[in-house]
Amino acid sequence: MRWVSVAAVVVMGLPLALLLAGQAGLLAGNAPTDLGVRDGRLKAPSRTPNSVSSQADLWAGLVRREEARIAALELLGDGPATIGRLRAIVLSMPGAALVTDHPDYLYVRFRSRWLGFIDDTEFWFDPATQKVQVRSASRVGRSDLGVNRKRIEMIRARLPGA
């Protein structure tokens, strides 16, 4: 019967340990140092199924292109006006923290409430396509259970005229 007691401690203790680790920031991962626009591109999506990018097709050799692909956002007026609307939307969302704010580019960090996972999300007005390119990726793990895609689609739905 001793193994039952050990199993009970493990089953009950593991969720608590995860919660405490998340609240202490131990599940946040490392902040990327290579975000932003380079040569007309946002960073490539992750090779694991925990990110989405409207520019997934620009990255040759990407293993999971279909899973990473998401549509760019349409403009509402001009680029800076659309970025301004996006800023207002993301700042109203739980766990959002604005990291970089330019008239043509936003970098927002989203932190999950309980476990403290962080997703890095970028929006860039692309003058060549006249759209807002997006990239959103989890810092840790292999799967995000579709969280990044759902977040971008929720933002898209909140844009006026969507």
ZAKOLKE-577785 format. One record per residue (C-alpha): x negated, y negated, z; residue in three letters. Coordinates in Angstrom, 2 decimals, m for minus. Layout:
BEGIN
+---------+---------+---------+------+
!       x !       y !       z ! resn !
+---------+---------+---------+------+
!       X !       Y !       Z !  ALA !
...
+---------+---------+---------+------+
END
This chain:
BEGIN
+---------+---------+---------+------+
!       x !       y !       z ! resn !
+---------+---------+---------+------+
!    0.00 !    0.00 !    0.00 !  MET !
!   m3.00 !   m2.26 !    0.31 !  ARG !
!   m3.14 !   m2.64 !   m3.50 !  TRP !
!    0.41 !   m4.00 !   m3.41 !  VAL !
!   m0.69 !   m6.75 !   m1.04 !  SER !
!   m3.70 !   m7.58 !   m3.22 !  VAL !
!   m1.53 !   m7.64 !   m6.34 !  ALA !
!    0.99 !   m9.93 !   m4.64 !  ALA !
!   m1.75 !  m12.37 !   m3.62 !  VAL !
!   m3.13 !  m12.41 !   m7.16 !  VAL !
!    0.30 !  m12.84 !   m8.79 !  VAL !
!    1.27 !  m15.67 !   m6.46 !  MET !
!   m2.18 !  m17.23 !   m6.15 !  GLY !
!   m3.08 !  m17.47 !   m9.83 !  LEU !
!   m0.35 !  m19.97 !  m10.77 !  PRO !
!   m1.21 !  m22.08 !   m7.75 !  LEU !
!   m4.92 !  m21.98 !   m8.62 !  ALA !
!   m4.13 !  m23.05 !  m12.20 !  LEU !
!   m1.93 !  m25.89 !  m10.99 !  LEU !
!   m4.61 !  m27.13 !   m8.61 !  LEU !
!   m7.29 !  m26.85 !  m11.31 !  ALA !
!   m5.11 !  m28.83 !  m13.71 !  GLY !
!   m4.37 !  m31.53 !  m11.19 !  GLN !
!   m8.09 !  m31.82 !  m10.44 !  ALA !
!   m8.80 !  m32.38 !  m14.15 !  GLY !
!  m10.64 !  m29.09 !  m14.60 !  LEU !
!   m8.49 !  m28.08 !  m17.62 !  LEU !
!   m8.82 !  m31.40 !  m19.50 !  ALA !
!  m11.77 !  m30.41 !  m21.69 !  GLY !
!  m14.39 !  m32.79 !  m23.02 !  ASN !
!  m13.49 !  m35.98 !  m24.84 !  ALA !
!  m14.43 !  m35.80 !  m28.52 !  PRO !
!  m17.11 !  m38.21 !  m29.66 !  THR !
!  m16.41 !  m37.95 !  m33.38 !  ASP !
!  m12.88 !  m39.34 !  m33.75 !  LEU !
!  m11.99 !  m42.23 !  m36.00 !  GLY !
!  m12.04 !  m42.74 !  m39.76 !  VAL !
!  m15.11 !  m41.71 !  m41.72 !  ARG !
!  m15.22 !  m41.82 !  m45.52 !  ASP !
!  m11.43 !  m42.22 !  m45.69 !  GLY !
!  m10.75 !  m39.23 !  m43.45 !  ARG !
!   m9.79 !  m38.43 !  m39.93 !  LEU !
!  m11.65 !  m35.58 !  m38.26 !  LYS !
!  m10.85 !  m32.12 !  m39.61 !  ALA !
!   m8.20 !  m30.15 !  m37.75 !  PRO !
!   m9.46 !  m27.44 !  m35.43 !  SER !
!  m10.11 !  m24.00 !  m36.85 !  ARG !
!   m7.90 !  m22.60 !  m34.10 !  THR !
!   m4.09 !  m22.96 !  m34.22 !  PRO !
!   m3.91 !  m25.87 !  m31.78 !  ASN !
!   m3.99 !  m28.90 !  m34.06 !  SER !
!   m2.24 !  m30.56 !  m36.99 !  VAL !
!   m3.46 !  m33.00 !  m39.61 !  SER !
!   m1.88 !  m34.78 !  m42.54 !  SER !
!   m5.29 !  m34.51 !  m44.22 !  GLN !
!   m5.76 !  m30.77 !  m43.72 !  ALA !
!   m6.06 !  m30.22 !  m47.49 !  ASP !
!   m9.07 !  m32.54 !  m47.69 !  LEU !
!  m11.20 !  m30.16 !  m45.65 !  TRP !
!  m12.48 !  m27.37 !  m47.90 !  ALA !
!  m12.96 !  m24.01 !  m46.23 !  GLY !
!  m10.38 !  m24.67 !  m43.54 !  LEU !
!   m9.31 !  m21.21 !  m42.37 !  VAL !
!   m5.77 !  m22.03 !  m41.29 !  ARG !
!   m4.74 !  m24.74 !  m43.72 !  ARG !
!   m1.00 !  m23.88 !  m43.66 !  GLU !
!   m0.77 !  m23.96 !  m39.87 !  GLU !
!   m2.60 !  m27.28 !  m39.68 !  ALA !
!   m0.72 !  m29.09 !  m42.45 !  ARG !
!    1.77 !  m31.79 !  m41.44 !  ILE !
!    3.18 !  m34.67 !  m43.52 !  ALA !
!    1.78 !  m38.17 !  m43.20 !  ALA !
!    4.11 !  m40.84 !  m41.79 !  LEU !
!    5.87 !  m43.20 !  m44.17 !  GLU !
!    5.36 !  m46.94 !  m43.82 !  LEU !
!    7.95 !  m49.21 !  m42.30 !  LEU !
!    6.97 !  m52.53 !  m43.81 !  GLY !
!    3.20 !  m52.66 !  m44.04 !  ASP !
!    0.47 !  m50.63 !  m42.32 !  GLY !
!   m0.08 !  m52.90 !  m39.29 !  PRO !
!    3.69 !  m53.17 !  m38.71 !  ALA !
!    4.03 !  m49.39 !  m38.76 !  THR !
!    1.05 !  m48.98 !  m36.43 !  ILE !
!    2.72 !  m51.49 !  m34.10 !  GLY !
!    5.92 !  m49.44 !  m34.06 !  ARG !
!    3.91 !  m46.28 !  m33.42 !  LEU !
!    2.14 !  m47.99 !  m30.52 !  ARG !
!    5.47 !  m48.83 !  m28.89 !  ALA !
!    6.76 !  m45.28 !  m29.38 !  ILE !
!    3.71 !  m43.49 !  m27.99 !  VAL !
!    3.38 !  m45.81 !  m25.01 !  LEU !
!    6.93 !  m44.89 !  m23.99 !  SER !
!    6.05 !  m41.18 !  m23.96 !  MET !
!    5.07 !  m39.32 !  m20.78 !  PRO !
!    1.36 !  m38.72 !  m20.31 !  GLY !
!    0.28 !  m41.14 !  m23.06 !  ALA !
!   m2.80 !  m43.32 !  m22.65 !  ALA !
!   m3.93 !  m45.67 !  m25.40 !  LEU !
!   m7.67 !  m45.29 !  m25.97 !  VAL !
!   m8.29 !  m47.28 !  m29.19 !  THR !
!   m5.94 !  m49.88 !  m30.61 !  ASP !
!   m6.65 !  m51.58 !  m33.95 !  HIS !
!   m4.19 !  m53.00 !  m36.50 !  PRO !
!   m4.81 !  m49.98 !  m38.76 !  ASP !
!   m5.74 !  m47.24 !  m36.23 !  TYR !
!   m4.53 !  m45.83 !  m32.91 !  LEU !
!   m6.13 !  m43.19 !  m30.75 !  TYR !
!   m3.86 !  m41.89 !  m27.99 !  VAL !
!   m4.65 !  m39.32 !  m25.34 !  ARG !
!   m1.70 !  m37.22 !  m24.13 !  PHE !
!   m2.06 !  m35.44 !  m20.78 !  ARG !
!    0.30 !  m32.63 !  m19.81 !  SER !
!    2.00 !  m33.18 !  m16.48 !  ARG !
!    1.30 !  m30.02 !  m14.54 !  TRP !
!   m1.88 !  m28.47 !  m15.93 !  LEU !
!   m3.57 !  m31.64 !  m17.16 !  GLY !
!   m4.35 !  m30.38 !  m20.66 !  PHE !
!   m5.33 !  m33.24 !  m22.97 !  ILE !
!   m4.44 !  m33.64 !  m26.65 !  ASP !
!   m6.17 !  m36.28 !  m28.76 !  ASP !
!   m3.89 !  m37.94 !  m31.32 !  THR !
!   m4.87 !  m40.38 !  m34.06 !  GLU !
!   m2.83 !  m42.54 !  m36.43 !  PHE !
!   m4.53 !  m44.33 !  m39.32 !  TRP !
!   m3.01 !  m46.56 !  m41.99 !  PHE !
!   m4.52 !  m45.22 !  m45.20 !  ASP !
!   m4.51 !  m48.04 !  m47.78 !  PRO !
!   m5.20 !  m45.61 !  m50.65 !  ALA !
!   m2.01 !  m43.57 !  m50.05 !  THR !
!    0.04 !  m46.31 !  m48.35 !  GLN !
!    0.90 !  m43.86 !  m45.56 !  LYS !
!   m0.11 !  m43.32 !  m41.95 !  VAL !
!   m2.36 !  m40.29 !  m41.66 !  GLN !
!   m2.10 !  m38.33 !  m38.42 !  VAL !
!   m4.22 !  m35.83 !  m36.53 !  ARG !
!   m3.39 !  m34.29 !  m33.17 !  SER !
!   m5.43 !  m31.60 !  m31.46 !  ALA !
!   m5.77 !  m29.88 !  m28.12 !  SER !
!   m9.18 !  m30.08 !  m26.49 !  ARG !
!   m9.14 !  m26.58 !  m25.02 !  VAL !
!   m7.72 !  m23.18 !  m25.84 !  GLY !
!   m6.78 !  m21.47 !  m29.06 !  ARG !
!   m3.05 !  m22.13 !  m29.16 !  SER !
!   m0.98 !  m25.09 !  m28.09 !  ASP !
!    2.35 !  m23.26 !  m28.61 !  LEU !
!    3.23 !  m25.86 !  m31.26 !  GLY !
!    3.04 !  m28.84 !  m28.88 !  VAL !
!    1.01 !  m31.10 !  m31.19 !  ASN !
!    3.32 !  m30.47 !  m34.17 !  ARG !
!    6.44 !  m31.03 !  m32.06 !  LYS !
!    5.02 !  m34.27 !  m30.67 !  ARG !
!    4.24 !  m35.68 !  m34.13 !  ILE !
!    7.67 !  m34.67 !  m35.44 !  GLU !
!    9.31 !  m36.29 !  m32.40 !  MET !
!    7.38 !  m39.49 !  m33.09 !  ILE !
!    8.39 !  m39.33 !  m36.77 !  ARG !
!   12.06 !  m38.95 !  m35.74 !  ALA !
!   11.81 !  m42.01 !  m33.47 !  ARG !
!   10.51 !  m44.26 !  m36.23 !  LEU !
!   13.28 !  m46.55 !  m37.48 !  PRO !
!   14.72 !  m45.32 !  m40.76 !  GLY !
!   13.48 !  m41.77 !  m40.27 !  ALA !
+---------+---------+---------+------+
END
